[in-house]
Amino acid sequence: MTTEPHPADAPDLSVVVPADAGPEALGACAASVLEQTLRHSEAVLVDPGRDGATTRACAALAARHPGRVRHVTAARGADLRDTGADHARGTWVTFLGPGERLQKDAGRNLLAAALDTGADLVAGTWTRLPAPGEKLPRGAEQAEPAWQRPLHTRTRTVGSLTDAPGLVVHDSLVTGFCVRRSLLDPEARPAVRHEEAPPVGDLLFGVRAALAARTVTLIPNTITTHRAAPDPAADAPARITAAARAARLLARHGHPGLAAARERALLTDHVLPCAAALLSMDREERARTAAQVAPLLAGHLGADTLAPLDPVARACLRLLADGDADGARDAAYALANPGTVVSPVVAHAGRVHWRPGTEAAPGADPLDVTELGLQYRPFARLNLLNTVTRATRSQGRLLLVGRIVLPAHALPGRPEVTATLVLTCRDQPERTLTLPVDDIRYAKDALVWRACADLTRLLGARGVGDRVWDPALRVTAGGETLTTPLFAEPETVKPAGALRARPRLGRLTGDTWQPYVTAHHRLAVCLLARRRPARLAEKLLHYATHFRPARALRRRLAAVAARRKRLAGQAVKARVYRTLLLRLPVRKGQVVYEAHMGKQYGDSPRAIHEEAMARGLPLRPVWSYAEKPDGFPADARLVRRWSWPYLVALARAQYWVDNQGFPHALDKPRHTTYLQTWHGSAYKRMGFDEARVKTQNDPQRRRLQRAVDRFDHFLIRAPHDADTLGRAYRLDPDKLLPTGYPRNDRLVAARAQHAPRPPLAEALGVPDDRTVVLYAPTFRGGPGHKDAELPLDVRRFAEEFGSTHVLLVRSHYMERAALPATAPGTVHDVSGHHDVSELLALADVLVTDYSSIMFDYALLDRPLIHFAPDLDAYTADRGSYFDLRERAGGPVVDTQDALHEVLAHLDEADPHWKAARARFAEEFGAYDTGGAAAAVVDTLFAAHTPRRRPKPCPASRRRPAERSGT
């Protein structure tokens, strides 16, 4: 660590505050410096000398806080920030923009990191004021860039910018950082200076500082708050210029990869928000903005830069660069409303283009939108842009004229088309009003329509709770129907004026229907009070609901609602369960089943339930479901997970059967026998073998052990399970039942009988001549993770194999994955199918990674392919019990090209894997012989089963103690 000598009274940190935003903003900035917990800091107020009030404010602050605040007057034409840096006395210097404030511990955090690491630059996070209409996360008062938090997850020091590319790829270093003062010396080489006026100078200064620093430390602490909200349209020209110069600067310093990433970030961080701002502009302002931005995009829309972007984003950028303001606005609407078709796309030479006349070589045309899959969607599944082109009053009614974009493939042959106008109450969606459309007909590449709505007579709103109504157009053609909202602009709707209203509760509740444009740029009508009686009633109602007793009543009601919510929470329910419900008597024969935490009716609990029901055993089955009871058995009582009936059922049950674990907070009653079927053999480390669990504190590990200790029986399907799962969960060997998995009885039977394809094939519409490939990757997320990005490019697979194969995609039950549109019949999302065994029996080939589904599928002796691009990274992170590449029952590939190569030559290659697959099935499924469900029912429900002579257990399935005779 190196520091610079400075006088004993010199501060550690100098905060440069340009005084160019008025006395009020200056006072807020200075106050945040004076309130720092780091007392050895100073504020350098740089006065441009143009405003007497500002000069007096600077002088007053300096006089009031000598030694902590200094007043510096900049020379005419000099940069305020550089002037402040030249007068700074601290070892480290930071800058505040107009109105920005330092978080109270910012100086202490910056200095501590600088002293600990010796870095030349220390950067933390910053927040900004929200833009008008911007939605913030719950509880947040200010916004922060989406890319910032991953950059500052922990404290770290980097010696190369490639180790923290986000610092210079995005506008991270515009505020919220400090730099060693020696780097700001005008005589230093390279000199780090503000060579341009804001905002260009701010953007480039941070990049120059990062390039000049020997090391950079990133900290997770917030440094600066109250940064000004962005104005994407007004700021766009300057920000695009600065970002382009920053990219060239990075390239000159030997960082071509960072320069290319900066070019892409220029488009996503600055240009696309500018395009989104076009939605809120009138036609004249929109055209002016596009004319300003278009020339600046020349040279920035190369194929490599655009390739990673969404096809709609590529089209939006291209249209903006062409100066097509209306086209860019429509594309921006499609980005804000994914799936909306805003242009009459056309097909040419197997590709789909944004509009006619834009055909080019595949991959080179920014207006090529083939990958959206619009050509595969029928009319009813197209979300078509429906633009209101005219809105006015006509004889006391609302006259609307609109235009619906119509792709060339949407309605082949142009069948007869009809339409109705449907108004839906926003607060009560079940209430609708359907009105006729006077005319709808085909135009060149659109449907044009006209409707005249008599809102005064027909829209019979009560006036309370139904003041806002959203119109949409319902169009029927060729036996298909779609409903599309009305996109509108304020300048189009303004001529409609206001229409009289006649609420059923009287005109004191409102007297005017006012058409307006929502924040989502859609037409709506609202009931307003415009005339004196209604306005007076509105004021009286406002007073009655806002004067002090009413406010107190609302607070009391809110407190009651919060208490009711707490009483319905899991913590209270668990307490009631432990103190009261566990005292309830047992209900003989009651069995509570659960699969995958109530998300499915499947797996081994289903097989056990169906075996018991087939035998007619005198049991009382109860199944839990997580969200909806659809698909769960009709011959069982259904209870929602964590509901009171669920807790009572668990407390009184004689048996618990599940495959993952009933809630850890619920103790097992003394009278209950708990069978844990488990959900798969282990490849990755589990239980107490997991690194995550090893790093938990003692109470957390005790909770896991207490949950596991509830098990009375634990099913295993091979000695491998005893050595891994049994040991990892510290299970008593006597609890292990070597029966195999009941869910796999179906697979053993399917292999032995060589049966035809199951009925599921017909239900999915799978032709007999197609090879069925099931793609089932494992869970890659953590707690709370939902959205998954599939490693497999589903669209590419469908394009290459769609004529011969059908792909079934089953994401993990704890994740969801959005599939792209593909040719009909080529890809099916079967993630919602309850029983995976049915899917395995249907599949001709399984493509997985290292999911435990591989152990089950091996029983079928069918081709198994491991597509695991991240195998090494995953095993390094989670750990594994064996080397998959050495013991796999099929090829292990790490690229999609290699996967396609294996599939293309599967008939020739698979015979070489039969022996390995047999060893794999024997090693990991030795006990899966087809009678697991029967064996489990005989063991678990022995008290309810007619006596019969049990079959002898094969020696290979006996416990070691039984085989040795001890």
Secondary structure by P-SEA (a helix, b strand, c coil): cbbbbcccccccbbbbbcccccaaaaaaaaaaaaacccccbbbbbbbccccaaaaaaaaaaaaaccccbbbbbbcccccaaaaaaaaccccbbbbbccccccccaaaaaaaaaaaaccccbbbbbbbbccccccccccccccccccccccccccccccccccccccccccccccccccccccccccccccccccccccaaaaaaaaaaaaaaccbbbbbcccccccccccccccaaaaaaaaaaaaaaaaaaaccaaaaaaaaaaaaaacaaaaaaacccccaaaaaaaaaaccccccccccccccccccaaaaaaaaaaaacaaaaaaaaaaaaaccccccccccccccccccccccccccccccccccccccccccccccbbbbbbcbbbbcccbbbbbbbbbbcccccccccbbbbbbbbbcccccccbbbbbbccccccccbbbbbbbbccccccccccccccbbbbbbbbbcccbbbbbbbbbcccccccccbbbbbccccccccccbbbbbccccbbbbbbbbccaaaaaaaaaaaaaaccaaaaaaaaaaaaaaaaaaaaacaaaaaaaaacccccccccccbbbbbcccccccccaaaaaaaaaaaaccccbbbbbbccccccccccbbbbccccaaaaaaaaaccbbbbcccccccccccccbbbbbbccccccccccccccccccccaaaaaaaaaaaacccbbbbcccccccccccccccccccccccccccaaaaaaaaaaccccccccccccccccbbbbbbbbcccccccccbbbbccaaaaaaaaccccbbbbbbccccbbbbbccccccccccccccccaaaaaaaccbbbbccccccccccccccbbbbbccaaaaaaaaccccccccccccbbbbccaaaaaaaaaacccccccaaaaaaaaaaaccccccccaaaaaaaaccccccccccccccccccccccccccc
